[in-house]
Amino acid sequence: RALMPAYDEKGGRNKWAIAPARPSPHKHLHDPVAAAGDGTGIGGDEPLIISMTTLPGRIHQIQATIMSLLEQSVAASEVVISVPKESDREKTAYPIPDWLRKLEARDSTPRLRIRHIDQDHGPATKLIPSVMEARVR
């Protein structure tokens, strides 16, 4: 699998998506009907985790993106939003909107998780904490 940037409604890169680098000879692994809703990712043998971040000034604009990720026909195991204590770029703390807390509290697949982290890695905040967490597993 390859990581590629994904873009929000305004054309800004705000997350990473996992996509095949070229057409797969294993078409059965990419069948949305076979993979839909099971939370094990494409092919069913590994979890599919969507990892993203945002900025304090933009966190109120991500609701449509989050809902779209949670309602995909090929379900992810988890959607993770990495949120540092403070944004180095904006020099402010991250406000967590009530709608985001409610989505995190619901018991469903895919699960939404807000990952609170100490260090802001800039744009790489969407990826570095997820890689570090995966290495521990």
C-alpha positions in Angstrom: 0.0 0.0 0.0 1.1 3.6 -0.6 0.4 6.7 1.4 -0.7 9.7 -0.6 -1.9 13.1 0.4 -5.6 13.8 0.5 -7.2 17.2 0.2 -10.1 18.9 1.9 -12.9 20.8 0.3 -10.8 24.0 -0.1 -7.9 22.2 -1.7 -5.7 22.1 1.5 -3.9 18.9 2.3 -5.1 17.9 5.7 -4.8 14.1 5.9 -3.2 11.0 4.3 -5.0 8.3 2.4 -3.9 4.8 1.7 -4.3 3.9 -1.9 -2.9 1.3 -4.3 0.1 2.6 -6.2 -1.1 0.8 -9.4 -4.0 -1.3 -10.4 -4.0 -4.5 -8.3 -4.1 -8.0 -9.8 -6.0 -9.0 -6.7 -9.3 -7.4 -7.6 -11.1 -9.5 -5.0 -9.2 -7.6 -2.2 -10.7 -4.3 -3.4 -14.3 -5.5 -3.6 -16.3 -2.9 -1.5 -19.1 -5.4 -1.0 -16.8 -8.0 0.5 -14.9 -5.5 2.7 -17.7 -3.1 3.6 -18.5 -2.6 7.2 -16.2 -5.2 8.8 -13.6 -2.7 10.1 -10.7 -4.9 9.1 -9.7 -2.9 6.1 -9.2 -3.9 2.5 -8.8 -7.7 2.3 -9.8 -8.3 5.8 -6.5 -9.3 7.2 -5.1 -6.0 8.6 -6.7 -3.1 10.3 -7.2 0.0 8.2 -6.6 3.1 10.3 -7.1 6.6 8.9 -4.9 9.1 10.6 -5.2 12.9 10.3 -4.7 16.2 12.1 -5.9 19.8 11.8 -5.2 23.2 13.3 -7.0 24.9 16.1 -8.4 27.5 13.7 -9.7 24.8 11.3 -10.9 22.1 13.7 -14.5 23.5 13.4 -14.4 22.9 9.6 -13.6 19.2 9.6 -17.1 17.8 10.4 -18.0 17.0 6.8 -14.6 15.3 6.3 -15.0 13.2 9.5 -18.5 12.1 8.6 -17.4 11.2 5.1 -14.6 9.0 6.5 -16.9 7.3 9.0 -19.5 6.5 6.3 -17.3 5.1 3.6 -18.4 1.9 1.9 -15.1 0.2 2.7 -15.0 0.7 6.5 -11.9 1.6 8.3 -11.1 0.1 11.7 -10.6 3.5 13.2 -10.3 7.2 12.3 -7.7 8.9 14.5 -7.3 12.7 14.8 -3.9 13.5 16.4 -4.2 16.7 18.5 -1.2 18.3 20.2 -1.6 20.2 23.5 -0.7 23.4 21.6 -0.3 24.3 17.9 3.3 25.5 17.2 2.0 27.3 14.1 -1.0 29.1 15.7 0.5 29.3 19.3 -2.8 28.2 20.8 -4.5 25.2 22.4 -6.8 23.0 20.5 -10.5 23.5 21.2 -12.4 20.2 20.9 -15.9 20.8 19.6 -18.8 19.1 21.3 -19.9 17.3 18.1 -16.4 15.7 17.9 -16.5 14.5 21.5 -19.9 13.0 20.9 -18.6 11.1 17.8 -15.7 9.8 19.8 -18.0 8.6 22.6 -20.3 6.6 20.3 -19.8 2.8 20.2 -19.6 2.0 16.5 -17.3 0.8 13.7 -15.4 2.6 12.5 -14.4 4.2 15.7 -13.4 7.8 16.0 -10.5 8.5 18.4 -9.0 11.8 19.4 -5.3 11.1 20.1 -4.0 13.8 22.5 -0.2 14.2 22.1 2.4 16.3 23.7 4.5 17.4 20.7 3.4 19.1 17.6 5.2 17.7 14.5 3.6 20.2 12.1 2.0 18.6 9.1 3.6 15.3 10.0 1.4 15.1 13.1 -1.1 13.2 11.0 1.5 10.4 10.5 4.3 10.3 13.1 2.1 9.4 16.2 0.3 6.7 14.2 3.6 5.1 13.0 5.0 5.2 16.5 1.8 3.6 17.9 1.9 0.9 15.2 5.5 0.0 16.0 4.5 -0.6 19.7 1.7 -3.0 18.7 
